[in-house]
Amino acid sequence: MKIRTFPYFLREAFRSLFRNSLLSLASVAIITIALLLFGLFFLFIANLQHLGELAWEQVEIRVFLEQGYKNPQTVGQQLAALPGVKNVTFIPKEEGAIFLEKILGEKNLFSAEENPLPDCYRLSLTGTAEPAAIARQAASLPGVEEVVYGQAFTRFLRLVLRLGLVVGVVLLCLTVLGVLYLVINTIQLTVFARRQEIEIMKLVGATNAFVRWPFFLEGIILGLGGAMLASVLLTKGYSFLLQQLSSYSRFIPLLSGNGINRTLILALTAMGLCFGGLGSLFSVRRYL
């Protein structure tokens, strides 16, 4: 396509949209509904991953020191230097005794001289950390007697996260294919209604590219219109949902509106432009 012919193709695309206004509105409506479905899956998967990462960050490792070890600060520095460790908290045995007394409901459980509990470090991890590897490294440090963490829980949580990611990606791919199928079939209706126009253009010597470009731009405009409508509906709906669940945010920590909305708008716009253009090309190809 030459640059000087682009305004002509754009005018033809808009002229066709207005001339076939009912079909154009139907196409935008179908694209909007299809992108709404995609956006709902996108929000669900993003929040599922977010909740999984938050749960993973709650995993803690307890590192118990040998009784009477003289340099707990050295162990703490070595623990803090381990990759994947976000925070290190020292819990002296006196504090451990107070915590145990609260749990058991007993007072003065141990005297200062008889306290058998070891000093302890509590490690909080980053979202990408591997607890088993960190536990092995911590256990090899001098002065460490025992390392405890929820091994069964971390395995279950990792399995859930991986399963959720795989299922989410599969559903998202199926949604993408479904959206493309709907868009192609919808745009085919507009192309079918103008098949005689295409035949006349071919008879007077128009090249395939000359015929294809107005339809391609028309599909992009339709896809952009559907993406804009879907973006407005989803962002407003998601913001409303966050408002309604604001009092339960401690129990249902969904992604904040600003970050996820920007990503969602970009994804829907890209989907609308891509599928609108591809739908037009696939639809008009059979008549060329």
Phi and psi in degrees as a GROMACS rama.xvg file:
@    title "Ramachandran Plot"
@    xaxis  label "Phi"
@    yaxis  label "Psi"
@TYPE xy
-83.8973  148.644  LYS-2
-61.9232  -37.0009  ILE-3
-69.5987  -17.8721  ARG-4
-91.3668  -9.16985  THR-5
-61.5058  -45.1246  PHE-6
-57.1832  -35.7666  PRO-7
-65.093  -46.5003  TYR-8
-62.299  -38.6131  PHE-9
-66.5491  -42.0404  LEU-10
-62.3544  -42.4215  ARG-11
-62.019  -38.7726  GLU-12
-63.7483  -47.0445  ALA-13
-67.3035  -37.2955  PHE-14
-63.3405  -40.4582  ARG-15
-67.1567  -38.7113  SER-16
-61.886  -43.4516  LEU-17
-74.0519  -33.3375  PHE-18
-69.3688  -33.0944  ARG-19
-113.292  54.8024  ASN-20
-61.6097  -39.857  SER-21
-64.8249  -45.4445  LEU-22
-65.6219  -36.4058  LEU-23
-64.5062  -43.7605  SER-24
-64.0387  -40.1939  LEU-25
-63.6724  -39.7772  ALA-26
-64.0284  -44.3745  SER-27
-62.5281  -40.3274  VAL-28
-63.3201  -45.1721  ALA-29
-64.8136  -43.6738  ILE-30
-62.3132  -40.2074  ILE-31
-61.8931  -46.2496  THR-32
-62.6502  -43.2502  ILE-33
-63.4521  -42.6075  ALA-34
-71.3873  -29.4745  LEU-35
-61.6747  -41.9336  LEU-36
-62.434  -45.4903  LEU-37
-60.5174  -44.6071  PHE-38
-63.6421  -37.8137  GLY-39
-63.361  -44.2362  LEU-40
-62.7973  -40.4242  PHE-41
-61.2834  -46.4145  PHE-42
-64.1288  -40.995  LEU-43
-62.5058  -46.8651  PHE-44
-67.2511  -41.4531  ILE-45
-62.3326  -42.6279  ALA-46
-71.6201  -33.757  ASN-47
-62.673  -44.2754  LEU-48
-65.244  -37.833  GLN-49
-63.4912  -45.3793  HIS-50
-63.8903  -37.8244  LEU-51
-64.7224  -41.1127  GLY-52
-65.6897  -39.6027  GLU-53
-63.3675  -41.5381  LEU-54
-64.3868  -37.9632  ALA-55
-65.5016  -35.4829  TRP-56
-69.5352  -16.1229  GLU-57
-81.9726  -9.98723  GLN-58
-67.0169  129.97  VAL-59
-124.288  151.593  GLU-60
-117.332  130.584  ILE-61
-103.238  125.384  ARG-62
-113.742  112.068  VAL-63
-95.7438  132.213  PHE-64
-90.4364  159.249  LEU-65
-65.1509  146.658  GLU-66
-59.4271  129.453  GLN-67
73.9902  14.8897  GLY-68
-65.5526  134.299  TYR-69
-87.2167  -20.0548  LYS-70
-123.054  64.0644  ASN-71
-64.9801  -27.9404  PRO-72
-64.314  -36.0656  GLN-73
-63.9853  -43.0088  THR-74
-61.985  -41.4966  VAL-75
-60.7743  -40.5235  GLY-76
-66.2584  -39.2694  GLN-77
-67.4474  -37.342  GLN-78
-66.3179  -41.4109  LEU-79
-65.1407  -25.5627  ALA-80
-82.3148  -9.12595  ALA-81
-68.3276  137.022  LEU-82
-65.6399  133.805  PRO-83
97.6246  -7.92575  GLY-84
-89.7793  121.416  VAL-85
-90.6723  -39.5735  LYS-86
-149.598  145.082  ASN-87
-124.52  126.142  VAL-88
-122.907  125.793  THR-89
-87.8826  129.369  PHE-90
-119  101.65  ILE-91
-67.0325  161.312  PRO-92
-64.9164  -26.641  LYS-93
-65.3019  -42.8181  GLU-94
-67.0965  -36.5714  GLU-95
-62.7895  -36.8282  GLY-96
-67.0146  -41.051  ALA-97
-62.4515  -42.9443  ILE-98
-62.5822  -41.4228  PHE-99
-66.0914  -36.7212  LEU-100
-64.8892  -37.8107  GLU-101
-65.5077  -40.4662  LYS-102
-65.6927  -44.8783  ILE-103
-83.0134  -13.0211  LEU-104
71.6672  24.8355  GLY-105
-112.505  146.619  GLU-106
-110.973  149.009  LYS-107
52.6626  50.2849  ASN-108
-66.3032  -40.0443  LEU-109
-129.378  147.612  PHE-110
-84.6736  166.39  SER-111
-60.6113  -33.3266  ALA-112
-82.607  -23.7572  GLU-113
-100.631  2.7088  GLU-114
-63.0034  111.875  ASN-115
-88.9364  -3.36379  PRO-116
-73.5105  145.033  LEU-117
-86.2596  158.185  PRO-118
-66.5628  154.787  ASP-119
-144.636  149.445  CYS-120
-116.102  135.977  TYR-121
-107.829  122.656  ARG-122
-107.403  126.475  LEU-123
-103.144  144.77  SER-124
-112.531  161.575  LEU-125
-78.9819  168.875  THR-126
-67.9712  -19.9433  GLY-127
-103.728  6.11387  THR-128
-73.188  156.426  ALA-129
-111.428  103.19  GLU-130
-57.9896  -39.04  PRO-131
-62.9067  -42.5743  ALA-132
-66.4087  -41.5201  ALA-133
-65.8905  -39.3403  ILE-134
-63.014  -39.9135  ALA-135
-65.129  -42.1445  ARG-136
-66.0907  -40.2562  GLN-137
-65.9995  -38.1844  ALA-138
-66.9276  -24.1468  ALA-139
-83.793  -6.75775  SER-140
-74.9075  144.31  LEU-141
-65.8541  138.692  PRO-142
93.7771  -8.06967  GLY-143
-92.9423  125.328  VAL-144
-94.1465  -40.6807  GLU-145
-153.558  146.652  GLU-146
-124.274  128.616  VAL-147
-126.908  134.446  VAL-148
-155.249  162.474  TYR-149
-76.4376  80.5902  GLY-150
-61.9417  -46.5265  GLN-151
-63.9897  -40.4786  ALA-152
-65.7768  -43.7867  PHE-153
-65.1446  -37.0792  THR-154
-64.2854  -43.0826  ARG-155
-64.4363  -42.998  PHE-156
-65.1823  -42.4508  LEU-157
-63.5142  -39.7663  ARG-158
-62.302  -43.2105  LEU-159
-63.8035  -42.5188  VAL-160
-64.4618  -44.3851  LEU-161
-66.4686  -42.5857  ARG-162
-63.3187  -42.9374  LEU-163
-62.146  -38.7353  GLY-164
-66.8772  -44.6966  LEU-165
-63.9929  -48.2313  VAL-166
-61.8376  -41.5796  VAL-167
-63.2688  -43.4463  GLY-168
-65.0201  -41.5029  VAL-169
-61.686  -46.6968  VAL-170
-63.0177  -39.0063  LEU-171
-65.7282  -41.4931  LEU-172
-64.0626  -42.6051  CYS-173
-62.9026  -38.3119  LEU-174
-64.2512  -42.1219  THR-175
-60.243  -45.256  VAL-176
-63.3911  -40.1503  LEU-177
-64.2263  -40.9796  GLY-178
-62.9134  -45.6054  VAL-179
-61.2924  -41.4621  LEU-180
-62.164  -45.4046  TYR-181
-63.6326  -42.5871  LEU-182
-64.9612  -45.4077  VAL-183
-60.3215  -46.0223  ILE-184
-67.7575  -33.3761  ASN-185
-68.9263  -46.5205  THR-186
-68.3638  -28.3961  ILE-187
-59.6627  -31.6044  GLN-188
-62.4028  -42.9295  LEU-189
-69.0569  -37.7002  THR-190
-68.3771  -41.083  VAL-191
-61.429  -37.8442  PHE-192
-66.9133  -17.8188  ALA-193
-117.609  22.9932  ARG-194
-64.2205  -35.3544  ARG-195
-66.1898  -37.05  GLN-196
-61.4116  -41.2093  GLU-197
-64.5436  -41.2758  ILE-198
-63.8967  -40.0026  GLU-199
-65.1041  -43.1217  ILE-200
-61.2281  -39.1966  MET-201
-67.7588  -36.9384  LYS-202
-66.0408  -32.4174  LEU-203
-88.7149  7.48535  VAL-204
101.725  11.5061  GLY-205
-69.128  137.313  ALA-206
-76.5153  165.37  THR-207
-59.6832  -41.446  ASN-208
-63.7797  -39.0343  ALA-209
-64.0984  -36.9259  PHE-210
-74.8418  -38.3534  VAL-211
-72.7116  -37.0097  ARG-212
-60.5952  -46.1319  TRP-213
-59.708  -38.9605  PRO-214
-66.2747  -38.7546  PHE-215
-62.3557  -47.16  PHE-216
-65.7746  -37.0039  LEU-217
-61.6963  -43.7489  GLU-218
-63.1955  -39.6124  GLY-219
-63.5658  -41.5754  ILE-220
-64.0446  -43.3912  ILE-221
-62.6206  -44.6325  LEU-222
-63.1653  -39.9229  GLY-223
-66.1417  -40.0081  LEU-224
-63.096  -44.6746  GLY-225
-63.5615  -38.9665  GLY-226
-65.3676  -39.9934  ALA-227
-64.9459  -44.0717  MET-228
-64.3546  -44.6475  LEU-229
-63.9767  -38.2813  ALA-230
-64.0281  -44.4525  SER-231
-62.8654  -46.7449  VAL-232
-63.7734  -43.7649  LEU-233
-71.749  -43.2758  LEU-234
-66.1004  -42.3729  THR-235
-65.2526  -42.417  LYS-236
-64.9667  -39.9051  GLY-237
-68.6239  -40.0084  TYR-238
-62.642  -40.2851  SER-239
-63.1685  -41.3096  PHE-240
-63.0958  -42.3232  LEU-241
-62.8708  -38.6323  LEU-242
-63.1471  -44.4061  GLN-243
-66.6988  -30.8498  GLN-244
-99.573  10.6243  LEU-245
-60.3374  -35.7197  SER-246
-73.3717  -14.7315  SER-247
-109.712  16.0568  TYR-248
-62.836  -23.9572  SER-249
-68.0262  -32.9466  ARG-250
-95.8992  -27.8743  PHE-251
-125.503  78.5102  ILE-252
-78.994  80.5908  PRO-253
-74.5392  162.648  LEU-254
-63.2377  142.443  LEU-255
-66.3198  153.76  SER-256
-65.0464  -41.0039  GLY-257
-61.7017  -53.3656  ASN-258
-64.1414  -48.9414  GLY-259
-70.0749  -32.336  ILE-260
-65.6629  -42.0179  ASN-261
-61.2311  -46.3072  ARG-262
-62.6052  -41.1458  THR-263
-64.4693  -43.7963  LEU-264
-63.0588  -43.3042  ILE-265
-62.5963  -43.1965  LEU-266
-64.3558  -44.86  ALA-267
-66.8599  -39.3691  LEU-268
-63.6235  -45.185  THR-269
-62.2219  -42.4631  ALA-270
-62.9923  -45.349  MET-271
-62.3904  -46.3942  GLY-272
-64.3281  -46.1953  LEU-273
-64.38  -49.2151  CYS-274
-73.2369  -32.0812  PHE-275
-63.9569  -45.8218  GLY-276
-66.4187  -46.407  GLY-277
-64.6879  -41.1152  LEU-278
-60.0557  -40.6219  GLY-279
-66.9937  -42.6525  SER-280
-64.6686  -44.8917  LEU-281
-65.0778  -36.9879  PHE-282
-71.4665  -39.6015  SER-283
-83.4129  -14.2592  VAL-284
-63.1123  -36.8654  ARG-285
-66.1217  -22.7706  ARG-286
-94.46  -0.290501  TYR-287
